[in-house]
Amino acid sequence: MSYPHIVRQTAAQERERLRAAMKKSLAMLVAAAAMAGCATAPPAQRGCAAESFDSFLPRYMSDRKFANERTVFPLQSLAAAEEQSTVVTREEFAASTLLADMIKSDHLSTRQMATPGGMELNVFRPDSDSLVYFYRFRQQDGCWYLWQFEDSSL
């Protein structure tokens, strides 16, 4: 039975069609990779083999470069008293005081709590509501990242 509306392709024509399709697919992959480089998610790493929070946190609090690498930008910042949410840029974060230095200089206390999605560090002034911060961390590929900051101070 013959189907005149179907044009048979030669082997050479089929190879050329496949080459063109492969070039188009490759171009799309290159474009997607370029756009992925612009994303604000944490940089791709080898993974941390399920790093413990207790070993991560002291380094995060005292090592500027490490803290910058392990923070998701833009960082979500919540101000509970004003009921507003803003974002902190990489540049603003890099210019801020290291967490360990702030805790030491302001004589603050800390408390860690496990949350359904990760860990939370509560930084506060003992016996006062004048300074209450929450730093929220989550794990990705075994590595801990700060993803949200909340100022619950009164």
Secondary structure, DSSP 8 states (H G I E B T S, - for coil): ---TTS----HHHHHHHHHHHHHHHHHHHHHHHHHHTT--S----S--SS--HHHHHHHHHH-HHHHHHTEEEEEEEEETTTTEEEEE-HHHHHHS--HHHHHHHTT-EEEEEEETTEEEEEEE-TT-SS-EEEEEEEEETTEEEEEEEEE---
